[in-house]
């Protein structure tokens, strides 16, 4: 594979980085840096590696089996009475979540533009929405992914240059990356969960699986995906380093002022471009992931009706995009919908990881030679355990937040960890026993 092909391959898979580096990631990473300096860099290292593990698995399925993640899950539950409840739950959680978060994506991109533009917000929202719709209307997932790849590279360079300009102590960075530590602060644990949750996103797994296929080969996919996701993780770490320049309460205004003190007026514009790029790329990938998920679950019987240029596929992303534009125009975040989306996606994340684990150990679907090796199963179970802790915690918080203010205590947190550990070990044991019985036959 020559240099040009390698470069385009990396750009293609950078759509995954574009999907997880949005305003939520920028906010959480920058706030972590502002509150705790470099101490939480390790959480981004873990989440990047976990993201890579799950994304590689999701992209591997269609290359080996010819089926995307949605189709593979459907086959996994083909003989089960829970098939359609599972599929509709997955579909509903992803579509509702993407619609709710699309507002934040658009408002995030506008917040970046407002740092260097005096145009009214409503006009900026309409402009960004129109550009997003134009890109989404391109009848080629490869072209869309490549465009998003270029945008991610621009965003990454901006934050990397800004981080190097700040010039934090190298020893502090290395300590923060390789020595896990949660500061003695009630908000530190939530930020750790936030850093993991904004990097490992359920609909990204469907997105990665949807753009993969038989036309790719494993070696090229892995090369492009590894480089793209690792760079995405490095870019997120750069955002955290940039956030460490803030003293006092975190806000984008305070971050802008802090950067201007170190870089002059260029700091303000660098932040604006980076924040805009993060919001803009995510405002495209969220509707795209929803349409791909709809296609993978509803388009099996009549695939010709769900081609990327078909009316059904386009309606899938149009509804999500228009929902985000509508809420962004009135500048009102749909709080109940976002809380519901947090609960659904928080609960969905570990189960999508579990479905991935089951599919990758399904010898009928993946073949004997392409099922997970033992070491991959161990790593996947570790990720399932962490995402279960994250998911159960998010569901509990989001549900209880609908009724009253909630502060999680140590007993609550320990209970969640125990439940997650039991479930993870149970899943591992069940799969091992089933695989052993199949091999004996």
N, C-alpha and C positions, 0 to 999 in steps of 0.2 A: 504494500500500500504506500503510494508516494505521498509527499508532504501535503500537496493540495487536497488529496482525498482524506488524509488524516485530519487536516484542519476542518474540512467541511463536516466530517464525521463528529468531531468534537462540538462544532456549532449546532449540529442537528440534535445531539443529546443534551445540549445546554438548555433546552426548553424545560428540563426538569429543574435546573437551577433557577430559571426564570419563574417557575411556578412556586418554589418555596421561599424565594427571597422577595417578599412583598413588604408593604408598609408595616404589617404585624411583626415580621422578622426584624426590620430596621428599628422599630420602636423598642421591642423587647431586648435586642442586642445592645442598642445604644443606652438604654436605661440600665441594663446590667453593668455596663462599663462605668456609667455615671455613679452608680451606687457602690459598686464593689471593685472597681478597677479591673485588673486582669484575672481576678480569682475564679471567674466562672467560664474561662475559655475552654476548660476541659469538657464542659457540658456540650459545647458546640463541636468539639472533636468527636465525642461519643455519638451525638446525633447525626453528624455527617457520615460516620462509618456505618451506623445503623440504617440510615437512609440509603446508602450505597448497597448494603446487603439486600434490603427489601426491593429496591428499584431494579437491581440486577435480576432478582428472582422473577419479578413481574415481567421484565422484558425478555427473559429466557423462555417463558412459557409459550408464547406464540411462535418463536423461532423453532422450538422442538416439536410442539404439538399442532401448530397451525391455528390454535385457538387463543383468543385474547383472554384476559383475566376474568371478565364477566362470563364468557362462554365456558371457561374452565370451571368456575364456581357452579354454573348451572349444571354441568356434567357431573360434578362431584356430588350434587344433591339430586341427580336425575330421578332416582328411585325413592326419594324421601318425600313425605307429605309436607315437609317444611320448605320445599324448593321455592315456591313463589313467595311465601312470607319472607324468606331470607333475601331473595333477589329484590323484592320491592322495598324492603328495609334498607338494603344497601343503596339502591337507586334513590330513594327518598332522602336519605341522610346526605348523600353527596350533592344532589341537586339543590336541596334547601340550604345546605351549608355554603355552596358556591354562590347562590343568589344573595345570601346575607352578607358574605364577605366581599362580594363584588363592590358594594357600596364603599367599604373601607379602602379597597384598592383604588377606586376612582378618587376618593377624597384624599388619599395619600399622594397620588400623583399631582393633584391640584395644589396640595400644601407645598410640594416641591416647586411647582411653577410659580407660586405666589412669592417665592423668595427672589425671583428675578423678573417677574412680570406684573404689570399693574392692571391687566385686563380683569373684568369682573369674573367672579367664580363660575357663574352659570354659563358664561361663554366658554370658559376653559373646559368645563365638564362636557359641553356639547362637542367641542373640538376633539377632545381625547376620545369620547364615545364614538365619534364619526371615524376617526383614524383606526380605532380598535375594530369597528365593524368592517371597514375596508380590508384590513389584514385578515380577519376571520373569514371573509367571503372568498379568499383565494382558494381555488379548488385543489389544493395540494398540501397535505400535512407536512411534507418535507420542506417546502418553501416557507411555510409559517414557522416551523421549528427553527429553520436557519435564521430567519429575521429576528426571532426572539433570542437566538444565540448571540447575534451581533449586539443587541441591546444589553444583554447580560455582561458581555465583555466590556462595553462602555461603562456600565454601572460599576463593575468590579474594579476597573482601572481608576475610576474616580475615588472610590473609597480606599483603595490601596495607596494611591498617591497621598491622600489626606492623612492616612495612618502613618506613613513613613515621614511625613512632614512633622507630625506631632512628636515622632521619635521617642517612644516609650522605652524604658530600660529593658534590654533583652532578657535579663535574668528574671524579671517579673513576668514577662510573657511566657518564657519556657516553664516557669513554675506553675503558672496558671493553666497552661495547656496539659502538662503531664502529671500534675499532682492534684487529684480530685479533692476538693474541699468546699463545704457549704458554710459560709460565714454564719456566725451566731446572730441571725436576724430573722424575724418571722417572715419577711418578704423574700428572703433568699431562696427558700425552697420552691416558692411559686415561680420565681424567675427561672430556676433550673428547669422546672416542668415546662415553662413557657418556651424556653430555648429549644427543648427537645420537640415540643408539640408544633412549633412553627417550622421545623425542618422536616419532620416525618409527617406528611399530610396524606390522608387516605386517597383523595381524588388524584393525587399525583401518581399513585400506583396504577390506576386505570389509564391515566394519560400516558405513562411510560409503556404500558402494555399495548395501548391502542395504536401508538406510532411505530411499534415493533412489528415484525412479521417474518414469514418464510424467506423474504427477499434479503434479509440480513443474515450475517453469520455470527456465531457466538464470539469469536475472537475480536472482530471489528466492533461489535456492540459493547463488549466489555471495555475495550480500549477507550472508546469515545465516552462511555458512561462514567468510567472511573475518573478520567481527566475532568469532565464537566462537573460532576458532583463534588469532587475534591476542591476544584476551583471555587465552586459555590460555597463550600464550607470555609475556605480561606477568605472569601469576600465577606461572609458573615462575621468572621473573627475580626476583620478589618473594621467593620462597623462598630463592634464592641470596643475596639481600641480607640476609635474616633469618639465614642460616647464617653470614654474615660476623661476627656478634656473638660467635661462639665463639672463645675463646682456648685453645690446647692441642688435645688429641686430640678429634676430633668424636664425639659420641654424642648421642642425643636427650635424655639426662639432662643432659649439659653444656649443650646448647642451651636446655633449659628453665631451667636455673640462670642462664644468661647473659641470657635474656629477663626473668627475674624481677628481676635487678639493674637493668634498664632500665625495666621496666614494672610492677614489683610482682607480686603473685600473679596479676594478669590475664594476664601473659605466659605463665604455665604453662597456663592454661585456653585461651588463644588458640591455642597450639601444639597442645594436645590436640584441639580442635575441628577445626583444619585438617588434622591428620594423620588423624583419624578420617574426615573427609569424603573425603580422597584415597583411603584404603583402601576405604571403603564404596562409592564410585562405581565404582572399578575392579573390585570384587568382583561387581558387576552387569554391567559392560560386557564383561568377559572371557568369562563363560558365554554372554552374548547374541551376541557376535561369533562364537563357536564354532558356535552353533546356526544363525546366518545363513549361515556358510560351508558347513556341512553341507547346508543347504537349497539354496544356490546351485549346489552341485556334484552332489548326489544327487537333488535334487527336480525335475529338468527334465522327466522323462517323466510324473510324477504330481504336479503342483504342489499338487493338493488335499490330498495326504497330508502336505504340509509347510507348511500354514498356521500362523501364529503360535500358534494355540490347539490345533493338532494334537498327537497323542501323540508323533510323531517329532520335531517341533520342540522340544517340552518335554523329551523325553529328552535331547536334545542339550545343553541348559543344565543339566539336573538332574545329569547325570554329572559335569560340570566342577565345579559348585558342591559336590556331595557329596565329590568328591575333595579339594578345597581344605579343606572343613570337617574331613574325616577327618585329614589331615596336621596341620592347625592344632590340633586337639584334643589330639593327642599331642605337640604342640610340637616336631615333628621335621620339618625341611625335607627334602624328597626330593632330596638333593644330586645323585645320578646323573641323575635325571629333569630337574632344573633345568639341569645341564651339557648334557644332550642337547637340552633345549629351547633353550638359548642357541646351540648349534651349529646346530640346525635353523632357528631364526628368524633367526640371523645370516646363514646361507646363503640363506634364503628372501627376506629384505628386498630385496637388489639385484635378484633375479630377478623379484619381484613388480613392482618398478619397471620392469624391462625388459619384462615382459608388458604393463604399462600403456602403455609407449611404443609397443609393436607394435600394440596394439589401437587406440590413438588415431591411428595412421597407417594404419589399415586402412580404405580407402575403401568397401569393400563393407559394412562394419559401421557406420561413422560417417557415410558420405556424403562427397562431395568437399568441401563447404563447411565441414564440422564436424571435419575432421581437424586435427591440430596445425599451427599456423603455425611458420615457421622459428625465431622467437625462443623459442617454447615448447619446441621440440625441443632447442634449445641449452641452455636451462635444465634441461630434464629429463635430458639427457645429463650435465650437471654433477652433478645429484643422483645419477644412476646411478653416476658415478665415485666420489663420496664414499661412497655406501652400499656399493659394491663394496669399497672400502678398509676400511670398518667391518665388513662381512660377512666378508671373508676373514680379517681380523685376529681377529674373534670366533671363527670356526670353528677357526682354528689354535690359539688359546689354549685354547678349551674342549676340543678334542681332546687336546692335549698335557697339559692339566691332569689328564686321567684317568690318566696314567702317571707324571708327575713335575712338579716345580715348573718353571715356565717364565718366563724373562725375555726379552722381545723386544729384539733388538739393532738397530742402525741398518741393517745389511745386510738383515735380515729385513723391516724396515719399508719400505725403498726398493724391495725386490723386489715387495712387495704393491702399492705405488703404481704401479710400471711395469706390472704385470699388469693392474691395474684400468684404467689409461689405455689400454692396447692393446685391451682388451675393449670399453670405452666407445666408442672411435673406430671399432672394427670394427662395432659395432651401428649406430652412426650412418651409416656408409658403406653398409652392407647395406640399411638402410631407405631411404636416399636413392636408391640404384640401383633398388630394387624399385618405389618410388613413381614414378620417372622412366619406367621401362619400362611401368608401368600407364597413365600419362598418354599415352605415345606410341601405345598401342593404341587 
